């Protein structure tokens, strides 16, 4: 009985917040104030419970999309286009040089190679227009790639996913975690929500992290990744919220 009561409490709390989401007006003074005070290029969302819930839903959607697709680049391509983050919604890889990180024992264990095997390192920022959506550390085995692929990875800024796409690779996610919680722990059970603020909702630089291994179709690992997704993934206008309809209004 107690377990059923807890579940019912969670459902009621969630339904209450969704009711707020549906009842909120489409344009508010708080949203206008947030837009006026936020830094250029930052996500501009009012700081209230409704928009925190919307941010959480969007982050969970992005997380699910990334988990269900082998290429983060192609997933971000779609995210960039869907949310109109740039006029040309194509992800571009901005190579970061001079910050090499040698492959330690943990990375070599993931790639199933010994200390003598060559492991290359590549760090990139994936951008959509002027927005950096993710930063990725990538350790990969050049011996398992074609000569053309290795040349492209060493001499161009083309994203890793696009370069190795002909391999028909698979992605195994080792870990996925939200680095920012828009709502406090226990919110679905009635924990107090943060009070609404006067300005824009403050987001940290990074909101989501994935750790993954890419494998060939036969299961051989060839790349280990750590991907950190930025708050710029939410750098679009706060989603329009439906205004309440008068009683008796046609639906």
N, C-alpha and C positions, 0 to 999 in steps of 0.2 A: 504493500500500500504506500509506503513512504517513497519507494522508487517511482511509483506512478505519479505521486504528488510533485516530486522534483521535476520529472519530465513535463508535467502539465505546467509547472511554474516557468520552465524554460520557454515552452511554447507561447505562453501568455506574454512573457516579457518580449520575445521576438515579435509577436504579433502587434504588441503595443508600439514598438519602434517603427514597424512597417506601416502602421496606421498613421504615425506622425509623418512618415515619408510621403504617403499619399495625400495627406491633408495639407501639407505645406504649400504656400503660394509659389508660383513659378518664378517670380522676381521679388526680391526683398531688399530693404534698405541695408541690411547686414551684408548682402552680397555686393552691393554697390560700394559700401565702405571698404570691404575686403579688397576689391579690385583697385581702389584708389591707393591703398596703403601697401600693397605687396610689391616686392622687388620685381624688376623686369624679368620676364621669362619664368617666374616661379608659378607653381600651381596656385590658382586663385579660387579658393573655396571658403565659404563662411565657416567660422568655428562654432558649430553647434552639433547636437547629437544626430540630427537627421543627415547632415553631410558627412559626419564621421561614419555613420552606417553605410552610406553610399560609397565612401572610400574603401571601407572594408570589403564590401561586395565586389568592387572593381578589382581590388588586389587579389581576392580569391579567384575571380574569373581569369585574371592574367596568370596566376599560379597554375590553375587547372589547364589552361591552354598550353603553357610551357611543359607541363607534365605529360600531356597527351600527344606531343609532337617531337620528333627527333631533332629538329633544327630550331634553336632559339632565334637565329637570324630570320628565318622565314616566319616564325611566330610573331616577332616584333614588326616585320613588314606589314602583316595584317593588322596588328594593333595600331601601328602608326597610321595606316590608311583609314581604319574604322573610326578613329578618334581625331582624324584630321590634324595631326601634329605638325604637318609641313605641307607645303604646296606640292612637293614631289615626295610622296610617302614611300621612300625606299631607304632601307637601312644601309648605312655606309660605315665601314670599319675604319677607325682612326687608330693607326698603329702607335703604341707607346714604346719608345725605344730607350735603352740605357737603364732599365729597371729589371734586369734578368734575375730570376729566382731559380737556382739549381733544383733539380728534382731530388727530394729527400727520400728516405726509405719508405715513407707512406705512399708517395706518388709512384715509386717504382713497384711497390707491391700491387697497387691498383692496375698498373700496366703490365704486371707479371714479367718484369725484366730484372736482371741482376745489376750490380753496381757498374759493370763495364759497358752496358748498352748505352748507345747515344740517345739522349732524350732532349729534344729541342723545347724552348720556351717561347711563348708569344703572348703579349698582353695587348688587348685592343679595347677601345671604347666604341660601342655601337651607337651611332647617332641617327636621328631622324630630323633632317633640317639642321637647326641650331641647337637641338636638344640631345643631350647624352642620356640614353635610356639604360645602358648597362656598361659595366666594366668587367672584363673577363680575363682571368689567368688561365693559360692553356699550356699543358705539357703534352707533347705528342712524339710519336715514334716515326722519324723520317723514313726508316727502312721499310715501313709498311705502306708508304705513299708512293705515287708515281713521281718520276723526275719532274714532270711538268707541275705537279701539285707542289712539290718542295720549292721549286723556283718561284712560283706564285706567292707562296707563304713567306719566302725570304725577301722578295724584292717588291712586293706590292702591299697595299692596304686592304685587299679583298678579304672579306670575312672568311673565317675557317670553314663555316658551314657551307658556304657557296663553293669554296675550292674543293672540298672533299665530297660534295654531293654525289658525284658519279660512283662512289664506293657503295652506295645504298646502305649506309651505316645505320646502326641501331643506337639508341640512347637509353642508358640505365641511370635513373636518378638515385643518388645515394642519400641525399638529404635536401629538404626544402623547408625553409622557415621564414616567417614574417619577421623582419627586423624592426617593424613599427606596428604597434597595436592601437588603431584609432579609438577603440573602446576598451575600457578596463576589463581585467579578468573577472568573470562572474557577472558580466552585464546581462546575460540571458537569464540569470536567476534573480535579477532585481538589484544588483550592486549599483551604488550611486553613479550616475553619469557625470562627466566633467561639465561644469557650468559653461554656458555659451560665452564666447569671447567677442570683443568688439571688432577685431581685425580678421585677417586671413588665418585659416587653419595652418598651424605650423607643422611642417613635415621635416623629418630628418633627411640627410643627403641620400641614404640608402634605405629601401623599404622591404626588399625581398632578396634572399640568397638561395642559390641552387648549387649543389655539388653533384657532378655527374661523370660518367665514363661513356665514351663512344666506342662501339665495337663494330667489327666487320660482320657480315651476315653469318659467318661461321662461329661467331662469339669471341674472336680474338680482339682484345682491347688495343686501341691505338692512340687514345687521347683521354686525358683527365682534365676536368674543368672545374673552376670555381667562378660562378657568375653572380655579380652583385648588381641588382636592379635599382635604379635611382628614383627619386620622387618625381623626376621629369616624365615618368610614364603616366603621371596624372596631370600633366601640364596642359589641360584643356579646360574649357569653361565647366563649372559645376553642372551636373546633369539637370535638365529641367524637371521640376517636381510638379506633379499634377495639382492644380487648385481644386479645392472641394466643390462639388456640384450642389446647387440648391436642391432641397427635397422635392421630388416630383419631376426633376429635370430629365429629359430624355437621355438615355445612355447610348 
